[in-house]
Amino acid sequence: MEDLFSGGMMIFILLLFVFIIAGFWKTFEKAGQPGWAAIIPIYNYYILTKIAGKPGWWTLLLCIPYLSFVFFIIVSLDVAKAFGKSSGFGVGLGILGFIFYPILGFSNAQYIGPNGEYAMSEDINAIGNN
């Protein structure tokens, strides 16, 4: 049993953990939020609801056992939509977030907002600056 948590395995787990946090961090930054918010418990749920376009009080729903699973899937679907991804990708974010958030963070996906308003405001700003 001690061999299971030997040096090599612990380093692998630590590197995997850092990779997952980095993916979450990059996802938050792409959405115009502070990356450090990804490592603050409960506050990261609040930022995730903002990215998804849900009201802040949904953070409380994400903290209720059993019920949180349903609302986390809904938020994940909206996060995927806010990045222009499919609903299948959203389900992946909700169920296998440790795989899908690094994919989202390190891919070329751009944040378009819950209804595309972020991308539209960027276009308007670009027009105004020319």
C-alpha positions in Angstrom: 0.0 0.0 0.0 2.9 2.4 0.7 4.1 1.8 -2.9 0.9 3.3 -4.2 1.8 6.7 -2.8 5.5 6.6 -3.5 7.4 9.5 -4.9 6.6 8.9 -8.6 2.9 8.5 -8.0 2.7 11.6 -5.8 4.5 13.7 -8.4 2.1 12.4 -11.1 -0.9 13.3 -9.0 0.5 16.7 -8.2 1.2 17.5 -11.9 -2.3 16.3 -12.8 -3.8 18.5 -10.1 -1.8 21.5 -11.4 -2.9 20.9 -15.0 -6.5 20.8 -14.0 -6.2 24.0 -12.0 -4.4 25.7 -14.9 -7.2 24.7 -17.3 -9.8 26.2 -14.9 -7.6 29.3 -14.5 -7.3 29.8 -18.3 -11.1 29.2 -18.8 -11.8 32.0 -16.2 -9.3 34.4 -17.9 -10.9 33.7 -21.3 -14.2 34.8 -19.9 -12.7 38.1 -18.6 -12.7 36.9 -15.0 -9.7 36.8 -12.7 -7.9 33.5 -13.1 -7.1 33.3 -9.4 -10.8 32.9 -8.7 -10.5 29.3 -9.9 -8.6 28.3 -6.7 -11.0 29.9 -4.2 -13.7 27.5 -3.0 -17.3 28.6 -3.4 -16.2 31.9 -5.0 -15.2 29.9 -8.1 -18.8 28.6 -8.3 -20.0 32.3 -8.1 -17.7 33.2 -11.0 -18.8 30.1 -12.9 -22.5 31.2 -12.6 -21.5 34.7 -13.9 -19.7 33.1 -16.9 -22.9 31.0 -17.5 -25.1 34.1 -17.3 -27.0 32.8 -14.2 -27.8 35.0 -11.2 -25.3 35.0 -8.4 -27.7 33.3 -5.9 -27.3 30.1 -8.0 -24.0 29.7 -6.1 -26.1 28.6 -3.2 -27.9 26.0 -5.3 -24.5 24.6 -6.3 -23.7 24.0 -2.6 -26.7 21.9 -1.7 -26.0 18.2 -1.8 -27.7 16.1 -4.5 -29.5 19.1 -5.9 -26.2 20.7 -6.8 -25.6 17.9 -9.4 -28.6 19.0 -11.4 -27.8 22.7 -11.2 -24.1 22.1 -12.0 -25.1 20.3 -15.2 -27.3 23.3 -16.1 -24.5 25.8 -15.4 -22.0 23.6 -17.3 -24.3 23.5 -20.4 -24.5 27.3 -20.2 -20.7 27.7 -19.8 -20.3 25.5 -22.9 -22.8 27.6 -24.8 -21.0 30.8 -23.7 -17.8 29.5 -25.3 -19.6 28.3 -28.5 -19.4 24.6 -27.6 -22.1 22.0 -28.0 -24.4 20.7 -25.3 -22.5 17.4 -25.4 -19.4 19.4 -24.4 -21.4 21.0 -21.6 -22.4 17.6 -20.2 -18.7 16.7 -20.3 -17.9 19.9 -18.3 -20.5 18.8 -15.7 -19.5 15.2 -15.4 -15.8 15.1 -16.4 -14.8 18.6 -15.6 -11.3 17.5 -14.7 -10.8 16.6 -18.4 -13.1 19.1 -20.2 -12.0 22.4 -18.4 -8.4 22.0 -19.4 -9.6 21.3 -22.9 -11.7 24.4 -22.8 -9.0 26.5 -21.2 -6.1 25.5 -23.5 -8.1 25.3 -26.8 -8.8 28.2 -29.1 -12.4 28.6 -27.9 -13.4 32.2 -27.3 -15.8 33.5 -24.8 -18.9 34.8 -26.6 -21.0 35.3 -23.5 -24.2 33.6 -22.5 -26.1 35.1 -25.4 -23.2 36.2 -27.6 -23.2 39.7 -26.1 -19.5 39.6 -25.2 -18.4 39.0 -28.7 -20.8 41.6 -30.0 -19.5 44.3 -27.5 -15.9 43.5 -28.6 -17.0 44.0 -32.3 -18.6 47.3 -31.4 -15.5 48.5 -29.5 -13.3 47.5 -32.5 -15.5 49.5 -34.8 -15.4 52.5 -32.5 -11.6 52.4 -32.3 -11.1 52.5 -36.1 
